[in-house]
Amino acid sequence: MSEYSEENNALHRDLGFAYRLLRPAEASGECLFVLHGSGVDETTLAPLARQIAPRAVLVAARGRIRQEDGFRWFERIAPTSFEQSSIRAETAAFAQFATEAARCHGLDLGRATFLGYSNGANLVSTLMLLHPGLVRRAALLRAMPVLDDAPATDLAGTRVLIIAGAADQTYGPFAPALVTLFSQRRAEVDARIVASGHEFGDADAAIARQWLAASALVG
């Protein structure tokens, strides 16, 4: 696994979202935007991202909505019901953040993958639907559709990995609808199911690593 320098411990606050930039000593030119789940922070998904792409630059961002001792990406009404105005406002803000972070740190958004888990994956999905062209590759772990009125965005040329948990009783039942939503919009969807609940683990890393390697081969 690639070594990271001491400066990677710093929490940056110069853009719209707080974030950590993890640049390996021998970076490959790839980058991952990493979006955590609810009630935690930007550090929780970084180890999984390193497993998936050890030579990629990681932009591990922090959601702006407080939840208990951590953060989330937009307001929720119930576990599977979300505040629509909050979704759209925070998605627009993150689209601007991703563009500015890429420019500030010399990253190529065309080679970026957006890795999201749970609430973070849901924000990545709204980025694709509401800001087409920004996300070309997305790995969504334990995600569900969250927009009440999803636009008929043309996502041709976008590659999406969706990994659901077989025992995920909250989000798992919504995974087929998410696959359908992106497939109908012409995204190239790879849908997988792992033998777990809502939590992520080594099986997710193995699938995502293989998928990302295959995606890189075809551009």
N, C-alpha and C positions, 0 to 999 in steps of 0.2 A: 504494500500500500504506500502511496506517495506521502512524503513528509510535507507538513504545512509549517509556515514560518510563524514567529511569535505575533506578528501583526494581525494574524487571523483571529486572535482572541478579542479584538476590538469590536465594540458595537458601534456601527456607523449611524449617525442621525442627520446626515446632510441632505437626504432626500425625503420623499413623502412618507416612507415606511422605514422604521428602524431595521437594520440588517447587518449580517456578518458576511464578509467576503473571504472565502476560503480558497486560496490559490495554491495548488501543489507546486513543489519545486520543479517538476517536469510536466507542466501542463500540456494537454493534448490539443488545445484549441476549442474543445467542447465547453459548454457551460450548462449548468443546471440551476434553474430557479426553483427553490425548495420552499414549499408552503405547508406548514405544520397543521395539526388537528386542533380541536377545541380545548381550551383550558390549559395550554402549555405555552412554550415559546419556540423561538427559531432554532434552538440547540437540539431539539428532540428528534428531528428527522435527518439531521446531518449525518449521523453514523450510517443510516440506511443509504443515503445518497452516496457516501464514500464507497460502500459495498457495490453499488450499481455502476458507478463511474469514477474509479479512484484517481484518474488523471484529469478530471474535469474541474473547472473553476466552479465553485458553488456560491450562489447568492442566496443565503438563507435569510428570508425575510420574516418579520414579525407582524401578525395581524394587529389592527388598531383598536379593536373592540375588546374591552375588559371582560373576562369571565373568571370569576373566583380568583385564584392566584396566578392566572395566565391570561391568554389572549385568544381571540377568534377573529374571523375575517368579516363577518357581517352579523347583524342581529337576528336572533331566532325567536319565534313565537312559541313553538313546541319542538320536540326533537326532530320532527320531519316537516316542519312548517317554518318559513323564513320571511322576514320583513323585506318586501320587494324593493322599496326605495333604498334601503341600506345596501342590498345586493348591488344595485346599479351604481350607487355612488362610490362604494368601495372598489368595485370592479373597474370603474373609470379611473379612479385614483391609482390603482395598481398598474393599469395599462401605461399610464404616464410614468410611474416609477420604473417599470421594466425598461422602457425606452431610455430614460435618463441614466439608469444604472449601467446599461449596456454602453452608452456613449461615454460616461465618466470613466469606466474601467476597461475600455477597449475590447468589449465582448461582441461577438457576432450573433445577433438574434436569429439569424438564419440557421445557425448551428446549435441553437439553444433547445433544451428540453425542459418542460415545466413539470416538475414532480410534486404532486399534491396528495395529501392524506386526509380523508374525512372532510371536515369543513374547508381545509385547504384545497382538496381536490375539487370540491364544489365551486370554489372561486376560479380555479383554472378552467373549469367547464364553462363558466359564464364569460370568462375572458375570450374563449373561442367563439362563443355565440354572439357576444355584444361588440367585440373588437376584432373582427375577422382579419386574418393576415398576420397578426402579432404572434400567435402561437402556431408553430409548424409541427411540433411533436409534444405530446402530453402523455404522462403516465398517471393515471387516476386510481388511487387505492381507496376502496370502501367509499365510493361516491354515489350520489343520487341526483336526479333532476331537481333543481331548486327554483327555476323561473316559472311563474304561473303562466306567462305568455312568452314562450321562447320564440325568437324570430326565425324565419326560414333562411338562415344564413347558409351560403354555399361554402362548404368546408372541403371541397375537392383539393387534394394535395396535402391535407392535414392527416397526420398519423396519430392514432389514439390507442393507448393500452388501457383497458379497464380490468382491474382485478377485484373481484368480489370475494367475500368470505362465506363459505358454505353454511357456517353457523352464526352469521351476522343477522340477528333477528330484527334489527332496527333498519339498516340500510340495504341488506341483502335482497329483500323482496323488490326493491326499486331498480336493481342493476339491469334487468332486461329492458326496462323502459329507457334507461340511459343509453344502452347499446342501440336501441331502435332510433332514439333521437339523433344520435350522431350518424348512424348509417343512412337515415333518410336525408341527411344534409351532405351526403357524399364523402364523409370522412372515411379513411381507411382504418377500420376498427379491429383490434385484436382483443377479444373478450376471454378472460380466464377466471377460473374459480379455484381457490385454495382451501385446504381443510383447516380453517380457523374461524374465529369470530370476527369482531370488529378490529381486533388488534392486528398489527403487521409484524412480519418476521422474515426469516431467511428465505422462505419459499417465494415471497414477494420480490426479494432482492434478486434471486436467481432468475426469475421470469423477466423482470425488468432489465437486468443486465443483458440477457440473451436478446430481448426485443430491441434494446437500444443499439446493440452491435449490428443486428440485421438492418435496422433503420438507417444506420450510418453508411452501410454498404450501398444502399440505393439512393442516397443523397437526401 
